[in-house]
Amino acid sequence: MARPLSQRRSKRRILKTPPRSLILALLGVFAILIVVFFGWRRWLAPRPLAEAERRQIALRLRGSIERAGGKQIWVKEPPYAPFPPRRADAAAEAVVASTAFPGVLSAMEGQAQREGLEIKTRIAAAHERWHLADIRLARGRQPAGRWLIREVGQLRRAAIIIDDLGQDLPAADELLALPYPLTFSVLPHLPHSAKTAEEAHRGGREVMLHLPLEPESSAKPGPGEIRVGMREAEVDRIVDEDLSSVPYVTGVNNHMGSRATADAVLMREVIKALAERRLFFVDSRTTAKSVAFEVARKEGLPTFFRSVFLDDTETVPYTLGQLREFLHVVEVEGASLAIGHPHPSTIQALGRFLPEFERNDIQLVPASELLSLPEAAHLQPPPAPQP
């Protein structure tokens, strides 16, 4: 006998509606799966890179590409800006000579692998002949840094020596406040010779002895002067005494000396004394008749020469003009050296103009670094004019 219609509908409702306990069980399983899933992702996901860790990674990357590039790479560090940039998406920048460009990119990739980083490199044309590599590094989804590596035909470098230091501590402090590797050349036996050299060394600046040599005029170079006609032993003694008053010296350039530097016999004695103490020499070129550079090169002493005087006239406009001229010389020669003095106008002009060197891809370096460049070995001062 057929069941009443009401009973059949009730049964169908019972069959279509799951028990409450089953629903709760399914919800519980679903909740557990969500917890497990997100917990698993959290466990596998890389932890965010702390700024200190990202900095250490950047320093190791820098060391790797600098070893690969040698003297053909310049990792830029803009004044007043930290290295590496604090933001992970901000780029550190390097300029690389074309001969070293492939090796530097390979070194970057190898170090990134050792760091466990993913690396994405996009190479575009930065110039009709040279390239720009935009490199982005990450660990999982966490940015680990960005690099812009720009290829150039030749790295260009410049050194600036500031002479006549040792008399004015406030002027030396103002020069130290400029965040550039100026080279400090300190006169011997002055009230602040030792203090100036110590402060310069503490501030990471290279220190030179500004060695007084005899001029053609009646001007007095000051204590510790070397004169034409002095014998070897006397030259050696004076060099020793001068060096004892200026600590941390790595090299020497002449103060005045238009007569002394034109005397080949005397300059051989001076160069011999410097070679025995493993000091380099920069010819200040106070006279076109100077043979100091030629003698030093012939004797095998690391040496270079001054191309531009920055402040024969003590005004800001004049020194700015000389700095522009110096920048042009560096662009043409690839390496050059200028000399200035601790005048207020010079310090003001340097503060205004020095950023132009970086903007023009010219690296400012200590004098000793300029001397060690292969391209510097092929440069020489212009010949003296014929009478």
C-alpha positions in Angstrom: 0.0 0.0 0.0 1.3 3.4 -0.9 2.6 5.7 1.8 0.8 8.9 2.5 2.2 11.9 0.5 3.1 13.8 3.7 5.4 10.9 4.8 7.2 10.8 1.4 7.9 14.5 1.5 9.2 14.3 5.1 11.7 11.5 4.1 13.0 13.5 1.2 13.6 16.5 3.5 15.5 14.3 6.0 17.7 12.9 3.2 18.5 16.4 1.8 19.5 18.0 5.1 22.9 16.8 6.5 23.1 16.2 10.2 24.4 19.2 12.3 27.2 17.2 13.6 28.5 16.5 10.1 28.3 20.2 9.2 30.3 21.1 12.3 32.8 18.3 11.5 33.3 19.6 8.0 33.7 23.2 9.2 36.3 22.0 11.7 38.3 20.1 9.1 38.1 23.2 6.7 39.3 25.4 9.5 42.2 23.1 10.2 43.2 23.0 6.6 43.2 26.8 6.4 45.4 27.0 9.5 47.8 24.3 8.1 47.9 25.9 4.7 48.7 29.4 5.9 51.1 28.1 8.5 52.9 26.0 5.9 53.2 29.1 3.7 54.5 31.1 6.6 57.0 28.4 7.4 58.2 28.1 3.8 58.1 31.8 3.1 61.5 33.7 3.5 61.7 35.9 6.5 61.8 39.6 5.7 65.4 41.0 5.2 66.4 43.3 8.0 68.3 46.4 7.0 71.5 45.2 8.6 71.4 41.9 6.7 70.6 43.6 3.4 73.6 45.9 4.1 75.9 43.0 4.7 74.7 41.3 1.5 75.3 44.5 -0.5 78.8 44.8 1.0 79.7 41.3 0.0 78.3 41.9 -3.5 80.4 45.0 -3.7 83.5 43.2 -2.7 82.9 40.5 -5.3 82.5 42.9 -8.2 85.4 45.2 -7.1 87.7 42.2 -7.0 86.5 41.2 -10.5 86.8 44.7 -11.9 90.1 45.8 -10.1 91.0 49.3 -11.1 88.4 49.3 -13.9 85.4 49.7 -11.6 84.0 52.5 -9.4 81.2 51.8 -7.0 79.7 55.2 -6.5 79.0 56.5 -3.0 77.3 59.9 -3.3 78.3 62.4 -0.5 75.9 62.5 2.4 74.2 59.3 1.2 74.6 55.9 2.8 75.8 52.8 1.1 73.9 50.8 0.2 70.7 52.9 -0.1 68.4 52.4 2.8 65.4 51.5 0.5 65.6 48.1 -1.0 64.3 49.4 -4.3 66.8 52.2 -4.6 69.8 51.4 -6.7 73.5 51.2 -5.9 75.5 52.4 -8.9 78.8 51.2 -10.4 80.7 52.5 -13.4 82.8 49.9 -15.2 85.3 50.1 -18.1 84.2 48.0 -21.1 87.1 45.6 -20.7 85.8 44.6 -17.2 82.1 44.8 -17.8 81.4 41.1 -18.6 83.5 39.9 -15.7 81.8 42.2 -13.3 78.3 40.9 -14.3 79.5 37.4 -14.0 80.9 38.1 -10.5 77.5 39.7 -9.5 75.6 36.6 -10.6 78.0 34.2 -8.8 77.8 36.1 -5.5 74.0 36.3 -5.8 73.9 32.6 -6.1 76.1 32.1 -3.0 73.8 34.5 -1.1 70.8 32.4 -2.1 69.3 35.3 -4.1 67.2 35.3 -7.2 68.7 37.7 -9.8 67.0 39.4 -12.7 69.3 41.3 -15.1 68.0 43.6 -17.8 70.6 45.0 -20.2 69.8 48.1 -22.2 71.8 50.5 -24.4 73.0 53.4 -22.3 75.0 54.8 -25.2 75.5 53.9 -28.9 78.4 51.7 -27.8 78.0 51.0 -24.1 75.4 49.2 -22.0 73.5 49.6 -18.7 72.7 46.6 -16.6 69.7 46.9 -14.3 70.0 44.1 -11.7 67.3 43.3 -9.2 67.9 40.9 -6.4 65.4 39.1 -4.2 65.0 36.3 -1.7 61.6 34.8 -2.4 59.3 37.8 -2.5 61.6 40.0 -0.4 63.6 42.6 -2.3 67.3 42.2 -1.5 68.7 45.1 -3.5 69.1 46.7 -6.8 72.2 47.6 -8.8 72.8 49.8 -11.9 76.1 48.8 -13.6 77.0 51.2 -16.4 79.6 50.4 -19.0 82.0 53.2 -20.1 85.0 53.3 -22.5 87.4 54.4 -19.7 87.2 55.3 -16.1 88.3 58.9 -15.5 89.9 59.9 -12.2 91.1 63.1 -10.5 93.1 64.0 -7.5 93.1 67.4 -5.7 96.0 68.3 -3.3 95.5 71.1 -0.8 98.9 72.7 -0.1 100.3 74.9 2.7 98.5 73.2 5.5 99.8 73.4 9.1 99.2 77.0 9.8 95.4 77.3 10.2 93.4 74.6 12.0 90.0 76.1 11.3 90.7 76.0 7.5 91.8 72.4 7.8 88.6 71.6 9.7 86.5 73.2 6.9 88.3 71.1 4.3 87.7 68.0 6.4 84.0 68.8 6.5 83.9 68.4 2.7 82.9 64.7 2.1 85.5 64.2 -0.6 88.9 62.5 -0.6 91.1 65.6 -0.8 94.8 65.0 -0.2 96.3 67.1 2.6 99.8 68.4 2.0 101.3 69.8 5.3 104.3 72.1 5.7 106.8 70.9 8.3 107.8 72.6 11.6 104.7 74.8 11.8 102.6 75.3 15.0 99.8 73.0 13.7 101.7 70.7 11.4 101.4 67.5 13.5 97.8 68.3 14.6 96.6 68.9 11.0 98.2 65.7 9.9 96.7 63.7 12.7 93.2 65.2 12.1 93.4 64.5 8.4 94.5 60.9 9.0 91.7 60.4 11.5 89.3 61.8 8.9 90.4 59.3 6.3 92.4 61.7 4.2 95.7 61.0 2.7 98.6 63.1 4.2 101.6 64.4 2.2 104.7 66.4 3.2 104.8 69.7 1.5 108.6 69.8 1.2 110.1 73.3 1.1 112.6 73.7 -1.8 114.6 76.6 -2.9 112.9 79.1 -5.3 114.4 81.4 -7.9 113.0 84.5 -6.1 114.0 85.8 -2.7 110.9 84.3 -1.1 111.4 82.1 1.9 109.9 78.6 1.7 110.0 78.3 5.5 111.8 76.0 7.9 113.0 72.6 6.6 114.1 74.0 3.2 116.4 72.1 0.8 118.7 74.2 -1.3 120.7 73.8 -4.4 124.3 72.6 -3.6 123.4 70.6 -0.6 125.1 67.2 -0.3 123.4 63.9 0.0 123.8 63.5 3.8 122.4 67.0 4.4 119.4 66.4 2.1 118.7 63.1 3.9 118.9 64.8 7.3 116.5 67.5 6.3 114.0 65.1 4.8 114.1 63.1 8.1 113.6 66.2 10.2 110.7 67.4 8.1 109.0 64.0 8.2 109.4 63.9 11.9 107.1 67.0 12.3 104.4 65.6 10.0 103.0 62.2 10.9 101.2 59.7 8.6 103.0 60.9 5.4 102.6 58.7 2.3 104.1 61.0 -0.3 105.7 64.4 -1.0 105.2 67.4 -3.2 107.4 70.5 -3.5 106.6 73.8 -1.8 108.0 76.6 -4.1 111.2 75.1 -5.5 111.4 76.8 -8.9 115.2 76.7 -8.6 115.6 73.4 -6.9 113.3 71.4 -9.1 115.3 72.6 -12.2 118.5 71.2 -10.8 118.8 67.5 -11.8 121.7 66.8 -9.4 119.7 68.0 -6.4 116.5 66.3 -7.4 118.3 63.0 -7.7 119.3 63.3 -4.1 115.8 64.2 -3.0 114.2 61.4 -5.0 116.8 58.9 -3.6 115.9 60.0 0.0 112.2 59.6 -0.8 112.7 56.2 -2.4 114.5 54.9 0.7 111.4 55.8 2.7 109.0 54.4 0.2 107.3 57.7 -0.5 105.8 58.8 -3.8 106.5 62.2 -5.3 104.2 64.8 -7.0 105.9 67.6 -9.0 104.0 70.8 -8.2 105.4 72.3 -11.4 106.2 75.7 -10.0 108.4 76.2 -13.1 108.1 74.9 -16.6 111.9 74.1 -16.3 111.3 71.5 -13.6 113.1 68.2 -14.1 111.7 66.7 -10.9 109.1 64.5 -12.6 111.5 63.2 -15.2 114.1 62.4 -12.6 111.6 60.6 -10.4 110.2 58.5 -13.2 113.8 57.6 -14.4 114.6 56.5 -10.9 111.5 54.3 -10.7 109.8 56.3 -8.0 106.0 56.5 -8.2 105.3 60.0 -9.5 102.9 62.4 -11.1 102.6 66.1 -11.9 100.2 69.0 -11.3 98.1 70.1 -14.3 96.1 72.9 -12.9 96.5 75.5 -10.1 93.1 76.3 -8.7 93.7 79.6 -6.9 96.5 81.8 -8.3 93.8 84.5 -7.9 91.9 84.2 -4.6 88.3 84.6 -5.7 85.5 82.2 -5.9 84.7 82.9 -9.6 88.4 82.4 -10.6 88.6 79.1 -8.7 85.3 77.9 -10.1 86.7 78.6 -13.6 89.9 76.6 -12.8 87.8 73.7 -11.5 85.9 73.7 -14.8 89.2 73.7 -16.7 90.4 70.9 -14.5 87.3 68.8 -15.2 87.9 69.3 -18.9 91.5 68.1 -18.6 90.4 65.0 -16.8 87.8 64.3 -19.5 90.5 64.6 -22.2 93.4 62.8 -20.4 91.5 60.3 -18.2 93.6 61.2 -15.2 94.8 64.5 -13.8 95.9 66.3 -10.6 95.2 69.8 -9.4 96.6 71.8 -6.5 94.9 74.4 -4.4 95.4 76.1 -1.1 93.3 76.6 2.1 92.0 80.0 1.1 88.3 80.8 2.1 87.5 81.4 -1.6 89.0 78.0 -2.5 87.1 76.1 0.2 83.8 77.8 -0.9 84.4 77.0 -4.6 85.3 73.4 -3.8 82.1 72.9 -1.8 80.0 74.3 -4.7 81.8 72.5 -7.6 83.0 69.1 -6.4 79.6 67.4 -6.9 80.1 68.1 -10.7 82.8 65.5 -10.8 80.5 62.7 -9.8 77.8 64.0 -12.1 80.2 63.7 -14.9 81.4 60.2 -13.9 84.8 61.4 -12.7 86.0 59.7 -9.6 87.9 61.8 -7.0 90.7 59.8 -5.5 93.7 60.3 -3.2 96.9 61.3 -4.9 98.6 57.9 -4.3 95.7 56.1 -6.0 96.0 58.3 -9.1 99.8 57.5 -9.3 99.0 53.7 -9.3 96.7 53.8 -12.4 98.0 52.2 -15.6 96.8 55.2 -17.6 98.8 57.6 -15.4 102.1 55.9 -16.4 101.6 57.1 -20.0 101.0 60.8 -19.1 103.7 63.5 -18.8 103.7 67.2 -18.4 104.0 69.5 -21.4 107.6 70.3 -22.4 109.2 73.5 -21.3 109.0 76.3 -23.8 112.1 76.8 -25.9 114.0 80.0 -25.3 
